[in-house]
Amino acid sequence: MPRCARRHGLPVGKGSRDKVCGVSAATTPPSPGRQGLAPPPDAAAPVRHPDAPAPGEPLGSHYDGCFGCGTGQPHGLHMAITAGEGVCVTAEFTVRPEHQGAPGLAHGGVLAAALDETLGSLSWMLRVIAVTGRLESDFVRPVPVGTTLHLTARCTGVAGRKIHSTAEGRIGGPDGPLAVRADALFIKVELDHFTRNGRAEEIKAALADPDQVKVARAFEVNP
Ligand SMILES: CCCCCCCC(=O)SCCNC(=O)CCNC(=O)[C@H](O)C(C)(C)COP(=O)(O)OP(=O)(O)OC[C@H]1O[C@@H](n2cnc3c(N)ncnc32)[C@H](O)[C@@H]1OP(=O)(O)O
C-alpha cells in the first residue's frame, strides 16, 4: 500500500489502486471522448472573428489579478500577449526568480501556466468565453531565470463547444531554440460559469464599469 494512502486512511487492496492522495491512479483509463487533443476529422476550421484585435495589437490584461497577464499580481507572469494573423497569438514571458523550480531554472508548472495563458488568449481571436479543459505539455529544454520565452499559439479546429489548439515557446526570440510546447482543449462556457463558481460580485461590478472597451475586452471574452 502506498504510504500516502495509509496516511490518508484510504481503503487498501483493490480500491486503493483507484485513488491515491485523491488523484486517479495512472491505470484508470481516460473516459471515451476525453483522450485526443488533435481536432477530430469533422472539426471546423477556426474562423477569426471580424471584431478580433488587429494583428500586432497588444491584447492587454483580461483581469488585473490574473496570474498569467494581470499587472496587479505581484508574483504573476506579467505576460504581454499580442494578436496574430488568423486565429493565432504571440506572447512574451520573462522568467523571474519567483518563478524558479530548481536554482536558476523556471518551474515546469509556471511554464505550463505561460502556455495555458497564451492558448487561452486565442479566445480574443474567436471572441468566445472558454476555459482550459485539458492541457498537455512537453518540456524540451530548461529555461533559465532571466530568459524571455517567446510563445505562439494557434487554434487548430473547433468542434461544437471544443476548441483545439497548440502552442510552443522558444528561448530568446521567435526563432530561438524550442523549450516548451503544448496541445490543449478549451471548452466554451457561458458567463455564468464565472458568476456561479467565482466571485460573482466582482464580475458584476466589472460589467458595470463605465469603460465599455474594458468591459467588452475583459468580460465578453473571458474574465
Ligand atoms: C483571455 C483568457 C486567458 C485565460 C487563460 C487561462 C485559462 C484557464 O486556465 S481557465 C481555468 C482552468 N480551467 C477550469 O477551471 C475549468 C474547470 N472545468 C470545468 O469547469 C468543466 O469541466 C468544463 C466547463 C471544462 C466542462 O464542463 P461542462 O460544461 O459540464 O462540459 P461537458 O459536458 O463535461 O463537456 C463538454 C465537451 O467537452 C469535453 N470535455 C470536457 N472536459 C474535457 C477534458 N478535460 N478533456 C477532454 N474533453 C473534455 C466532453 O467530453 C464533452 O465533449 P462532447 O461534446 O464531444 O461530448
The ligand as an SDF file (V2000), in Angstrom:
LIG
                    3D

 57 59  0  0  0  0  0  0  0  0999 V2000
   -8.1440   35.5520  -22.2930 C   0  0  0  0  0  0  0  0  0  0  0  0
   -8.2460   34.4990  -21.2250 C   0  0  0  0  0  0  0  0  0  0  0  0
   -6.9360   33.7340  -20.9390 C   0  0  0  0  0  0  0  0  0  0  0  0
   -7.1760   32.7370  -19.8250 C   0  0  0  0  0  0  0  0  0  0  0  0
   -6.1020   31.6760  -19.8070 C   0  0  0  0  0  0  0  0  0  0  0  0
   -6.2430   30.7270  -18.6400 C   0  0  0  0  0  0  0  0  0  0  0  0
   -7.3480   29.7080  -18.9080 C   0  0  0  0  0  0  0  0  0  0  0  0
   -7.5780   28.8810  -17.6890 C   0  0  0  0  0  0  0  0  0  0  0  0
   -6.6560   28.4950  -17.0140 O   0  0  0  0  0  0  0  0  0  0  0  0
   -9.2050   28.5030  -17.2790 S   0  0  0  0  0  0  0  0  0  0  0  0
   -9.0240   27.7950  -15.6510 C   0  0  0  0  0  0  0  0  0  0  0  0
   -8.7650   26.3210  -15.6540 C   0  0  0  0  0  0  0  0  0  0  0  0
   -9.9060   25.5630  -16.1420 N   0  0  0  0  0  0  0  0  0  0  0  0
  -11.0040   25.3700  -15.3950 C   0  0  0  0  0  0  0  0  0  0  0  0
  -11.1270   25.8400  -14.2650 O   0  0  0  0  0  0  0  0  0  0  0  0
  -12.0910   24.5330  -15.9790 C   0  0  0  0  0  0  0  0  0  0  0  0
  -12.6900   23.5870  -14.9300 C   0  0  0  0  0  0  0  0  0  0  0  0
  -13.5760   22.6190  -15.6110 N   0  0  0  0  0  0  0  0  0  0  0  0
  -14.8700   22.9030  -15.7870 C   0  0  0  0  0  0  0  0  0  0  0  0
  -15.3940   23.9320  -15.3350 O   0  0  0  0  0  0  0  0  0  0  0  0
  -15.6930   21.9210  -16.5910 C   0  0  0  0  0  0  0  0  0  0  0  0
  -15.1300   20.6330  -16.5270 O   0  0  0  0  0  0  0  0  0  0  0  0
  -15.8170   22.3390  -18.0770 C   0  0  0  0  0  0  0  0  0  0  0  0
  -16.5410   23.6970  -18.1740 C   0  0  0  0  0  0  0  0  0  0  0  0
  -14.4300   22.4470  -18.7450 C   0  0  0  0  0  0  0  0  0  0  0  0
  -16.5990   21.2790  -18.8410 C   0  0  0  0  0  0  0  0  0  0  0  0
  -17.7950   21.0180  -18.1530 O   0  0  0  0  0  0  0  0  0  0  0  0
  -19.2200   21.0470  -18.8890 P   0  0  0  0  0  0  0  0  0  0  0  0
  -19.5380   22.4420  -19.3110 O   0  0  0  0  0  0  0  0  0  0  0  0
  -20.1860   20.3650  -17.9900 O   0  0  0  0  0  0  0  0  0  0  0  0
  -18.9760   20.2590  -20.2120 O   0  0  0  0  0  0  0  0  0  0  0  0
  -19.0560   18.6960  -20.5080 P   0  0  0  0  0  0  0  0  0  0  0  0
  -20.4570   18.4050  -20.9560 O   0  0  0  0  0  0  0  0  0  0  0  0
  -18.4780   17.8820  -19.3950 O   0  0  0  0  0  0  0  0  0  0  0  0
  -18.0560   18.5900  -21.7300 O   0  0  0  0  0  0  0  0  0  0  0  0
  -18.3290   19.2250  -22.9900 C   0  0  0  0  0  0  0  0  0  0  0  0
  -17.4860   18.5100  -24.0120 C   0  0  0  0  0  0  0  0  0  0  0  0
  -16.1030   18.7450  -23.6890 O   0  0  0  0  0  0  0  0  0  0  0  0
  -15.4120   17.5030  -23.4460 C   0  0  0  0  0  0  0  0  0  0  0  0
  -14.5310   17.7000  -22.2910 N   0  0  0  0  0  0  0  0  0  0  0  0
  -14.7910   18.3520  -21.1440 C   0  0  0  0  0  0  0  0  0  0  0  0
  -13.7100   18.3310  -20.3390 N   0  0  0  0  0  0  0  0  0  0  0  0
  -12.7600   17.6510  -21.0150 C   0  0  0  0  0  0  0  0  0  0  0  0
  -11.4160   17.2750  -20.7120 C   0  0  0  0  0  0  0  0  0  0  0  0
  -10.8390   17.6230  -19.5670 N   0  0  0  0  0  0  0  0  0  0  0  0
  -10.7130   16.5730  -21.6360 N   0  0  0  0  0  0  0  0  0  0  0  0
  -11.2730   16.2210  -22.8100 C   0  0  0  0  0  0  0  0  0  0  0  0
  -12.5630   16.5550  -23.1460 N   0  0  0  0  0  0  0  0  0  0  0  0
  -13.2790   17.2440  -22.2610 C   0  0  0  0  0  0  0  0  0  0  0  0
  -16.5220   16.4980  -23.1070 C   0  0  0  0  0  0  0  0  0  0  0  0
  -16.1340   15.1660  -23.4190 O   0  0  0  0  0  0  0  0  0  0  0  0
  -17.6660   16.9900  -23.9960 C   0  0  0  0  0  0  0  0  0  0  0  0
  -17.4160   16.5360  -25.3160 O   0  0  0  0  0  0  0  0  0  0  0  0
  -18.6460   16.1430  -26.3030 P   0  0  0  0  0  0  0  0  0  0  0  0
  -19.3680   17.4550  -26.5630 O   0  0  0  0  0  0  0  0  0  0  0  0
  -17.9680   15.5970  -27.5090 O   0  0  0  0  0  0  0  0  0  0  0  0
  -19.4630   15.1710  -25.5420 O   0  0  0  0  0  0  0  0  0  0  0  0
  1  2  1  0
  2  3  1  0
  3  4  1  0
  4  5  1  0
  5  6  1  0
  6  7  1  0
  7  8  1  0
  8  9  2  0
  8 10  1  0
 10 11  1  0
 11 12  1  0
 12 13  1  0
 13 14  1  0
 14 15  2  0
 14 16  1  0
 16 17  1  0
 17 18  1  0
 18 19  1  0
 19 20  2  0
 19 21  1  0
 21 22  1  0
 21 23  1  0
 23 24  1  0
 23 25  1  0
 23 26  1  0
 26 27  1  0
 27 28  1  0
 28 29  2  0
 28 30  1  0
 28 31  1  0
 31 32  1  0
 32 33  2  0
 32 34  1  0
 32 35  1  0
 35 36  1  0
 36 37  1  0
 37 38  1  0
 37 52  1  0
 38 39  1  0
 39 40  1  0
 39 50  1  0
 40 41  1  0
 40 49  1  0
 41 42  2  0
 42 43  1  0
 43 44  1  0
 43 49  2  0
 44 45  1  0
 44 46  2  0
 46 47  1  0
 47 48  2  0
 48 49  1  0
 50 51  1  0
 50 52  1  0
 52 53  1  0
 53 54  1  0
 54 55  2  0
 54 56  1  0
 54 57  1  0
M  END
$$$$
